[in-house]
């Protein structure tokens, strides 16, 4: 996984941590994580998507992982995350992208596509369908984790008894079950997991260490505000229907399907009222963390969707729309699409059909990009360094490389 680059991108006055792999000129695929996940939860998908010819980008939301916390975490909203995502699109020169989302990240994707449909080529949600925060109207059991964590101070007290690594461990174990995690009146959510309970077979101690390290840095303050204390938000769209293609991937053993309202919304096709061009796929053995549990099956579904809805102008090296002649478009497209070629003015200049101004513009473009993403080692904290070292160590073990 050391092919994945890690950068900071400044948006709305905050530095967001961004992981990226793939050519900057390839169609962009932006991954949106859930809780207690982070960019790392998309490690299997990012590599598969990049190998298929796409540009894979995964961020840590504000207040999550290696991204800066907002000045007032308790005031963070879904719309703050949407604003950050839009600014990230602009900072990375992404005019349009596919969105791949999981858990409450599906709400982030849903809001974004409703507000900025023209910036979305298509979107995929895992573990949760197209869903806006104010859709959550049914009464939830008092002992359900959402009910408990939306209460200010309750989760903080519960989590505060453990280190971040243990909190993540317990949540991964709980959410990997098919039963709805509900605590008794005299229990807290963390009490539902015994310390002797093993991790899911597909989740390693090294994976846990990565999550633990990242949440040790960020804490849980922002993560508890969004999503759990922000379900009252309404984006003021009376008819939030979207026409872009969409894919829902659900595990049949995901505890979310044990909620009658959710199961009916998905299985009856009511969700297609809002997303008419939606394809739904169920994976029989899948649970809530399906992209980590069954990456090969999830990757196949995602890649089939991306290929089916990829802009035809970007297929097979086509350079339509790049402003170059058809007789030299392929060669020029290679120069524009490849950082290795484009960083060298001499290579571009050696191709007779490419003018000097084009070569100069190409070189300048990539020089600016290089400067934009230049790491300043003085601002890389110890957590980031440990994180990068861990990523390099993983490469020998990563089954999908």
VENURDA-V935953 format. One record per helix or strand of 3 or more residues. SS is the DSSP state (h for helix, s for strand). FROM is the first residue (numbers start at 1). TO is the last residue. Records with the same first field share a line. If there is no record, write none. Layout:
SS=FROM-TO / FROM-TO
This chain:
s=5-11 / 14-21 / 28-32 / 55-59 / 97-102 / 120-126 / 245-251 / 278-283
h=39-51 / 73-75 / 78-91 / 105-115 / 117-119 / 133-135 / 145-149 / 154-159 / 164-175 / 189-192 / 205-218 / 221-228 / 255-258 / 260-267 / 270-273 / 290-293 / 295-309 / 312-317 / 329-337 / 339-342 / 345-349 / 356-372 / 377-379 / 382-394
